[in-house]
Amino acid sequence: MPKVSQEHLDARRTQILDAATRCFARQGFHATTMADVLTESGLSAGAVYRYFRGKNELVSAVAEQVLDGAYTRLESVLLAESVPTPADAVHGVVAAIDPGVGHDEHLRMAVQVWGEALRDDNLARLAGAGYGRIRAIFVDYARRAIAAGLLPEGTDAVAAGSAYFSLVPGYMLQRLLLRDTSPAGYAVALRSVLA
């Protein structure tokens, strides 16, 4: 039997994670079964269980993938060479995490991870570490904004970064539950509030 390349193994793992993300986003963690993931992925049970021993492991892997993706997108906005104004930073952040109506699987997953982390210690550790890394990007941004004169001298960078970080879940919940919020509209409103 020929040896399978690492590239093939990585592609298959991604295929499973993408299928699980779609299922979890549609049905939630608890209603989704491994059979649903098998059907969505088009793979056999053996192929899926080669990568993930069960649903809990799959939930953790999807949560980690969503958090890592958010980290990368937010880092590119907040730690860009040119320091954006606070309002431009928030607009860039919400635009980076919001792919648009009809493509909100990762937003849905983030909110589900918050809820599930309240009852699952393993997911709480994973989410705490992931969101801690993301909040650290906002703190780094605040330090850079203070140094660039975009925030008042003497501003507590940790407190400011934490406050900016808290704007993201607020946007996500409005976008998913009220469905009347857009990155541009949110940025305009924040420009008024933060001016």
C-alpha positions as CSV (number, residue, x, y, z in Angstrom):
1,M,0.0,0.0,0.0
2,P,1.5,3.4,-1.0
3,K,2.4,5.8,1.7
4,V,0.0,8.8,2.0
5,S,1.6,12.2,1.9
6,Q,1.4,14.7,4.7
7,E,-0.3,17.1,2.3
8,H,-3.1,14.5,1.7
9,L,-3.5,13.9,5.4
10,D,-3.7,17.6,6.1
11,A,-6.3,18.1,3.3
12,R,-8.4,15.2,4.6
13,R,-8.3,16.7,8.2
14,T,-9.3,20.1,6.8
15,Q,-12.2,18.4,4.9
16,I,-13.5,16.8,8.1
17,L,-13.1,20.1,10.1
18,D,-15.0,22.0,7.4
19,A,-17.8,19.5,7.4
20,A,-18.0,19.5,11.2
21,T,-18.0,23.4,11.2
22,R,-21.0,23.4,8.8
23,C,-22.9,20.8,10.9
24,F,-22.2,22.6,14.2
25,A,-23.1,26.0,12.7
26,R,-26.4,24.6,11.4
27,Q,-27.4,22.3,14.3
28,G,-25.3,23.2,17.3
29,F,-22.8,21.0,19.1
30,H,-25.3,18.9,21.0
31,A,-27.7,18.1,18.1
32,T,-24.9,17.2,15.7
33,T,-23.9,13.5,15.6
34,M,-20.8,11.9,14.2
35,A,-23.1,10.4,11.5
36,D,-24.0,14.0,10.4
37,V,-20.3,14.8,10.1
38,L,-19.7,11.6,8.1
39,T,-22.6,12.5,5.7
40,E,-21.5,16.1,5.4
41,S,-17.9,15.2,4.7
42,G,-18.7,12.3,2.3
43,L,-16.1,10.2,4.1
44,S,-16.3,6.8,5.8
45,A,-16.3,6.3,9.5
46,G,-12.8,4.9,9.4
47,A,-11.5,7.9,7.6
48,V,-13.0,10.4,10.1
49,Y,-12.1,8.3,13.2
50,R,-8.5,8.1,12.0
51,Y,-8.2,11.8,12.8
52,F,-10.7,12.3,15.6
53,R,-11.7,9.8,18.3
54,G,-15.1,11.3,18.8
55,K,-17.3,14.4,18.8
56,N,-15.7,16.1,21.8
57,E,-12.3,15.9,20.1
58,L,-13.9,17.3,16.9
59,V,-15.6,20.1,18.8
60,S,-12.2,21.1,20.3
61,A,-10.4,21.0,17.0
62,V,-13.1,23.1,15.3
63,A,-13.0,25.6,18.2
64,E,-9.2,25.8,17.9
65,Q,-9.4,26.3,14.1
66,V,-12.0,29.1,14.5
67,L,-9.9,30.8,17.2
68,D,-6.7,30.5,15.2
69,G,-8.4,31.9,12.1
70,A,-9.7,34.9,14.1
71,Y,-6.3,35.5,15.6
72,T,-4.6,35.6,12.2
73,R,-7.3,37.9,10.7
74,L,-7.3,40.3,13.7
75,E,-3.5,40.4,13.9
76,S,-3.3,41.5,10.2
77,V,-5.6,44.4,11.0
78,L,-4.4,45.5,14.4
79,L,-0.7,44.9,14.0
80,A,-0.3,46.3,10.5
81,E,2.7,48.5,10.0
82,S,0.7,51.6,9.9
83,V,-1.3,52.0,13.2
84,P,-5.0,52.6,12.3
85,T,-7.1,55.1,14.3
86,P,-9.3,53.4,16.9
87,A,-12.4,53.7,14.8
88,D,-10.6,52.4,11.7
89,A,-9.2,49.6,13.8
90,V,-12.7,48.5,15.0
91,H,-14.1,48.7,11.5
92,G,-11.2,46.6,10.2
93,V,-11.6,44.1,12.9
94,V,-15.4,43.6,12.4
95,A,-14.9,43.5,8.7
96,A,-12.2,40.9,9.1
97,I,-14.3,38.6,11.2
98,D,-17.6,39.0,9.3
99,P,-17.5,37.3,5.9
100,G,-21.1,38.5,5.2
101,V,-24.6,37.3,5.4
102,G,-25.0,33.7,4.6
103,H,-21.3,32.9,5.4
104,D,-21.4,33.2,9.1
105,E,-20.3,29.7,10.2
106,H,-17.3,31.0,12.1
107,L,-19.3,33.7,13.9
108,R,-21.8,31.1,14.9
109,M,-19.1,28.8,16.1
110,A,-17.4,31.5,18.2
111,V,-20.7,32.1,20.0
112,Q,-21.3,28.4,20.5
113,V,-17.8,28.0,21.9
114,W,-18.6,30.7,24.5
115,G,-21.7,28.9,25.6
116,E,-20.2,25.4,25.7
117,A,-17.1,26.7,27.5
118,L,-19.3,27.4,30.5
119,R,-20.0,23.7,31.0
120,D,-17.0,22.0,29.4
121,D,-13.7,22.5,31.3
122,N,-11.5,21.4,28.4
123,L,-13.3,23.8,26.0
124,A,-13.1,26.5,28.7
125,R,-9.3,26.1,28.8
126,L,-9.0,26.1,25.0
127,A,-11.3,29.1,24.6
128,G,-9.7,31.0,27.5
129,A,-6.2,30.5,25.9
130,G,-7.5,31.4,22.4
131,Y,-9.5,34.5,23.5
132,G,-6.5,35.5,25.8
133,R,-4.2,35.5,22.7
134,I,-6.8,37.6,20.8
135,R,-7.2,40.1,23.6
136,A,-3.4,40.4,23.7
137,I,-3.5,41.6,20.1
138,F,-5.9,44.4,21.2
139,V,-3.6,45.3,24.1
140,D,-0.6,45.5,21.7
141,Y,-2.7,47.7,19.4
142,A,-3.5,50.0,22.3
143,R,0.2,50.3,23.2
144,R,1.0,51.2,19.6
145,A,-2.0,53.6,19.4
146,I,-0.8,55.4,22.5
147,A,2.8,55.7,21.1
148,A,1.4,57.0,17.8
149,G,-0.7,59.7,19.7
150,L,-4.0,58.1,18.6
151,L,-4.9,57.5,22.2
152,P,-4.2,59.9,25.1
153,E,-0.9,59.7,26.8
154,G,-1.2,57.9,30.1
155,T,-4.0,55.6,28.8
156,D,-3.8,52.1,30.4
157,A,-3.0,49.9,27.4
158,V,-4.3,46.8,29.1
159,A,-7.6,48.4,30.0
160,A,-8.0,50.1,26.6
161,G,-7.1,46.9,24.7
162,S,-9.6,44.9,26.9
163,A,-12.3,47.5,26.2
164,Y,-11.6,47.3,22.4
165,F,-11.7,43.5,22.6
166,S,-15.1,43.6,24.2
167,L,-16.6,45.5,21.2
168,V,-16.1,42.4,19.0
169,P,-18.5,40.0,20.9
170,G,-21.0,42.9,21.0
171,Y,-20.8,43.2,17.3
172,M,-21.1,39.4,16.7
173,L,-24.2,39.0,18.9
174,Q,-25.9,41.9,17.2
175,R,-25.0,40.6,13.8
176,L,-26.2,37.0,14.5
177,L,-29.3,37.8,16.7
178,L,-30.6,41.1,15.5
179,R,-29.3,40.8,11.9
180,D,-29.3,44.5,11.4
181,T,-25.6,45.3,12.0
182,S,-22.8,45.6,9.4
183,P,-19.1,46.3,9.8
184,A,-19.5,49.8,8.2
185,G,-22.6,50.7,10.3
186,Y,-20.9,49.5,13.5
187,A,-17.8,51.6,12.6
188,V,-19.9,54.7,11.9
189,A,-21.7,54.3,15.2
190,L,-18.5,53.8,17.1
191,R,-16.8,56.8,15.5
192,S,-19.7,58.9,17.0
193,V,-19.5,57.2,20.4
194,L,-15.7,57.3,20.7
195,A,-15.2,60.8,19.3
